[in-house]
């Protein structure tokens, strides 16, 4: 389950940081009487009663007349896409209503508070704040990552490359989540690397109900599996659980319409230091250039840096979203569709680029 993201918004010096610190029970954000002390969003992981695991986000205040005010506000607006509950501290600022309208347009539940600036003790508002957060919490429906593709006693093969992109000494989050889900479902998971797939299959007494691979190994795994054996990828399963799988499949059709010089946006939900085998920055752009037989303009947007204007792009390719919330992914899909720009994700794009999109299993 995604952590509930609770973001605090308000004008400069409205008491957001003080309130976040009081709720967290520690100094998460720097507090000062100087306006504009908070510049970038500050995040704190916390457990709250009846809300479970949450992330508190302290944003920069709006209405800052300083030279950096517009950039601070832009970064605060970017937080809206991943916000599950907005806490708005009202201070009779003329911008309060505009921000409330933004939350309502994004269909984000809002808890409104009067500014706590200069009031003490702020701890007195915490019990009511928690009760209000509990009251507006959006329903979180548990959805299986495997989407009904497997069941009890099914053999499921997991192909997990441990290359230079794999974290040292551990598995990436989608592999861990899906492996755990298979065990909970009573399945029999069999794990291997691409070079060991044939040996793993030879050791089975019956055909696997499903093979799940890292998307970048699609070509090798597809060549090894008999053509009628079900195949999918970790990224595709995440797209089905968190995003709009139909929009992603439809968006992949735009790959065949790309022409040299077109502008493609690669959208990453996390930030990382890329290496020479990076799937989003190296492998996918190279495959696209090979497909169009020419160069493309490729822009990388990492973390919350998703462009406000999407119209220059011929295609958006979103990462698998292993650390992104469902709200963030669906917000990006909605923005792309409203701008008339096709959007897909890593797994579905790689299936299309390898000519096997019609073959892969799509979760329900």
C-alpha positions in Angstrom: 0.0 0.0 0.0 1.3 3.5 -0.8 2.0 5.8 2.1 -0.6 8.4 2.5 0.9 11.8 1.5 -0.3 14.7 3.6 0.9 18.1 2.3 0.8 21.4 4.2 0.1 24.6 2.2 -0.3 28.2 3.1 1.1 31.7 2.7 4.6 32.5 3.9 4.8 32.6 7.7 1.4 31.0 8.2 2.8 28.4 10.6 3.1 25.4 8.3 6.5 24.3 9.5 5.6 24.8 13.1 2.5 22.6 12.6 4.4 19.9 10.8 7.1 19.8 13.6 4.4 19.5 16.2 2.6 16.7 14.4 5.9 14.8 13.9 7.0 15.4 17.4 10.4 16.6 16.2 12.1 19.4 14.2 11.4 18.4 10.7 11.5 21.9 9.2 13.4 25.0 10.1 11.2 27.6 11.7 12.0 31.3 11.5 10.1 34.6 11.5 11.8 35.4 8.2 9.4 34.8 5.3 10.4 32.2 2.7 12.5 30.0 5.2 11.1 26.8 3.5 12.3 26.7 -0.1 12.0 23.1 -1.2 9.3 20.6 -0.1 10.5 18.9 3.1 9.3 15.3 3.7 9.0 13.2 6.9 7.8 9.6 7.1 5.5 9.0 10.1 2.8 6.7 11.5 -0.4 8.4 12.5 -3.3 6.9 14.4 -5.9 5.1 12.1 -4.0 6.6 9.1 -1.1 4.2 9.2 2.2 5.0 7.3 2.1 8.6 6.0 4.5 11.2 4.6 4.2 14.7 5.8 5.2 17.3 3.3 6.0 20.9 4.3 5.8 23.2 1.3 7.2 26.6 0.6 4.7 29.4 1.3 3.0 31.3 -1.4 2.8 35.0 -1.8 6.6 35.5 -1.3 7.5 38.8 -3.0 11.2 37.7 -3.2 13.0 37.0 -6.5 12.7 33.2 -5.8 9.0 33.4 -4.9 7.8 32.2 -8.3 10.1 29.2 -8.3 9.2 28.3 -4.7 5.5 28.4 -5.7 6.2 26.2 -8.7 7.8 23.5 -6.6 4.9 23.7 -4.1 2.4 23.3 -7.0 4.3 20.2 -8.2 3.5 18.5 -4.8 -0.2 18.7 -5.6 0.1 15.8 -8.1 1.1 13.3 -5.4 -0.9 14.7 -2.5 -3.6 12.5 -0.9 -4.8 15.1 1.7 -4.0 18.8 1.6 -3.9 20.8 4.8 -4.5 24.5 4.0 -3.5 27.1 6.6 -5.7 30.1 6.0 -4.3 33.5 7.0 -6.7 35.8 5.0 -4.2 35.9 2.2 -5.7 36.8 -1.2 -4.2 33.6 -2.6 -5.9 31.2 -0.1 -9.0 30.7 -2.3 -7.0 30.1 -5.4 -5.0 27.3 -3.8 -8.2 25.8 -2.4 -9.6 25.8 -6.0 -6.6 24.0 -7.2 -7.1 21.2 -4.6 -10.8 21.0 -5.5 -10.0 20.8 -9.2 -7.5 18.0 -8.5 -10.2 16.3 -6.3 -8.0 16.3 -3.3 -9.7 16.3 0.1 -8.8 19.4 2.1 -8.5 20.1 5.8 -8.7 23.9 6.4 -7.1 25.4 9.5 -6.7 29.0 10.7 -3.1 30.1 10.6 -1.3 29.1 13.8 1.4 31.7 13.4 2.1 33.5 16.6 -0.3 31.3 18.6 0.8 29.0 21.3 0.8 26.2 22.2 0.3 24.7 18.7 0.1 21.2 20.2 -3.5 22.0 21.2 -4.7 21.8 17.5 -3.0 18.4 16.9 -5.8 16.1 18.2 -8.4 17.9 16.1 -6.1 17.9 13.1 -5.6 14.1 13.3 -9.4 13.6 13.7 -10.0 15.8 10.6 -7.4 13.9 8.6 -9.0 10.6 9.6 -12.4 11.9 8.5 -11.3 12.9 5.0 -8.9 10.1 4.3 -9.6 8.8 0.8 -10.5 5.1 0.4 -7.4 3.0 -0.5 -8.4 -0.1 -2.3 -5.9 -2.9 -2.2 -5.2 -4.2 -5.7 -3.2 -7.2 -6.6 -0.1 -6.4 -8.6 -0.6 -9.7 -10.4 -4.2 -8.6 -11.3 -5.8 -12.0 -11.3 -3.3 -13.6 -13.7 -2.3 -16.3 -11.2 -3.7 -18.3 -8.3 -3.0 -20.8 -5.6 -0.4 -23.5 -6.5 0.5 -21.8 -9.8 4.1 -21.9 -10.8 5.4 -18.4 -11.6 8.8 -17.8 -13.0 10.5 -14.5 -12.1 13.3 -13.3 -14.4 15.3 -10.8 -12.4 18.6 -9.4 -14.0 21.2 -8.5 -11.4 23.1 -6.1 -13.6 24.9 -2.8 -12.8 21.5 -1.1 -12.3 20.5 -3.6 -9.6 21.0 -2.3 -6.0 23.9 -4.0 -4.2 22.8 -6.7 -1.9 19.1 -6.4 -2.4 16.2 -6.7 -4.9 14.4 -3.7 -6.4 11.0 -2.9 -4.9 8.7 -4.3 -7.6 10.5 -7.7 -7.4 10.1 -7.8 -3.6 6.5 -6.7 -3.7 5.5 -9.2 -6.4 7.5 -12.1 -4.8 5.8 -11.4 -1.5 2.3 -11.3 -3.2 2.9 -14.6 -5.0 3.9 -16.2 -1.6 0.7 -14.8 0.0 -1.4 -16.1 -2.9 0.0 -19.6 -2.4 1.9 -19.6 -5.7 5.2 -21.3 -6.3 7.7 -18.7 -7.4 10.9 -19.7 -9.2 13.5 -17.0 -9.5 16.4 -16.8 -12.0 18.5 -14.4 -14.1 18.0 -14.3 -17.9 21.0 -16.6 -18.5 19.5 -19.2 -16.2 15.9 -19.1 -17.6 16.2 -22.2 -19.8 17.8 -24.2 -16.9 15.0 -23.1 -14.6 12.3 -24.1 -17.2 14.0 -27.5 -17.7 13.8 -28.2 -14.0 10.0 -27.7 -13.8 7.6 -30.6 -13.9 4.8 -28.5 -15.5 4.4 -25.4 -17.5 4.4 -22.1 -15.5 1.2 -20.2 -15.3 3.1 -17.0 -15.9 6.6 -15.7 -16.5 7.4 -12.2 -15.2 10.5 -10.5 -16.4 12.3 -7.2 -16.0 11.2 -5.3 -19.1 14.7 -4.8 -20.4 15.1 -8.6 -20.7 12.0 -9.0 -22.9 13.8 -9.9 -26.1 15.9 -12.7 -24.5 13.0 -14.1 -22.4 10.6 -14.0 -25.4 13.1 -16.0 -27.5 13.4 -18.6 -24.7 9.8 -19.2 -23.9 7.4 -21.1 -26.2 5.2 -18.6 -28.0 2.0 -19.7 -26.2 3.4 -19.4 -22.7 2.1 -16.3 -20.8 4.6 -13.5 -20.4 4.5 -10.1 -18.7 6.9 -7.7 -16.9 7.2 -6.1 -13.5 6.6 -2.7 -15.0 3.4 -3.8 -16.8 2.0 -5.2 -13.6 2.8 -2.0 -11.8 1.0 0.0 -14.6 -2.0 -2.2 -14.1 -2.1 -1.7 -10.3 -1.3 2.1 -10.2 -2.0 3.6 -13.5 -4.3 3.4 -16.5 -3.2 0.3 -18.4 -5.5 1.0 -21.3 -4.1 4.6 -21.7 -0.5 3.2 -21.6 -1.3 0.5 -24.3 -3.0 3.0 -26.5 -0.1 5.4 -26.0 2.4 2.9 -27.2 0.9 3.0 -30.6 2.5 6.4 -31.0 5.9 4.7 -31.2 5.2 3.7 -34.8 4.3 7.3 -35.7 7.5 8.9 -34.4 9.7 10.7 -36.9 13.3 11.9 -36.7 13.4 15.2 -34.8 10.3 14.5 -32.7 10.4 15.4 -29.0 10.0 12.6 -26.4 9.7 13.0 -22.7 11.1 10.3 -20.4 9.4 10.8 -17.0 11.1 9.3 -13.9 9.2 9.3 -10.6 12.5 8.9 -8.6 15.9 10.5 -8.7 19.0 8.4 -9.2 22.5 8.5 -10.6 22.3 7.0 -14.1 24.8 4.5 -15.4 25.8 3.2 -18.8 22.9 0.7 -18.8 20.2 3.0 -17.6 16.9 1.9 -19.0 15.2 5.2 -19.3 18.1 7.5 -20.2 20.1 5.1 -22.4 18.3 1.9 -23.5 14.8 3.2 -24.4 16.1 6.4 -26.2 18.5 4.2 -28.2 15.8 1.8 -29.2 13.5 4.6 -30.2 16.3 6.2 -32.4 16.9 2.8 -34.0 13.1 2.5 -34.7 12.9 5.9 -36.4 16.2 5.5 -38.1 17.3 9.0 -36.9 17.8 11.3 -33.9 15.1 12.4 -31.5 15.0 15.2 -28.9 14.8 13.4 -25.6 14.1 15.2 -22.4 14.5 13.6 -18.9 12.2 14.8 -16.1 13.1 13.3 -12.7 11.2 13.3 -9.5 8.6 16.0 -9.3 10.0 17.8 -12.3 7.1 17.1 -14.7 6.7 19.9 -17.3 3.7 22.2 -17.1 3.4 22.4 -20.9 3.3 19.0 -22.5 2.3 20.2 -26.0 5.9 20.1 -27.5 6.1 16.3 -27.0 5.1 13.6 -29.4 5.2 10.9 -26.8 5.7 10.6 -23.0 7.2 7.4 -21.5 6.6 7.2 -17.8 8.9 4.9 -15.6 7.5 1.8 -14.0 6.5 3.9 -10.9 7.8 1.6 -8.2 8.2 4.5 -5.8 5.4 6.6 -7.2 1.9 6.7 -5.8 -1.2 5.9 -7.8 -2.4 9.5 -7.5 0.9 10.8 -9.0 0.8 8.4 -12.0 -2.9 9.0 -12.7 -2.4 12.7 -12.5 0.3 12.6 -15.1 -1.8 10.4 -17.4 -4.7 12.9 -17.0 -2.4 15.8 -17.9 -1.1 14.0 -20.9 -4.5 13.1 -22.2 -5.8 16.6 -21.7 -2.8 17.9 -23.7 -3.5 15.4 -26.4 -0.1 13.8 -26.0 0.1 9.9 -25.9 1.6 8.4 -22.8 2.9 4.9 -22.1 5.3 3.4 -19.6 8.7 1.6 -19.7 7.4 -2.0 -19.7 4.7 -1.5 -22.4 7.1 0.7 -24.5 9.7 -2.1 -24.4 7.2 -4.7 -25.3 6.1 -2.6 -28.3 9.7 -2.0 -29.3 10.5 -5.7 -29.2 7.3 -6.5 -31.2 5.6 -8.5 -28.5 3.0 -6.2 -27.1 0.2 -8.4 -28.5 1.8 -11.4 -26.8 2.3 -10.1 -23.2 -0.3 -10.7 -20.5 -2.1 -7.5 -19.3 -3.5 -7.5 -15.7 -7.2 -7.1 -15.2 
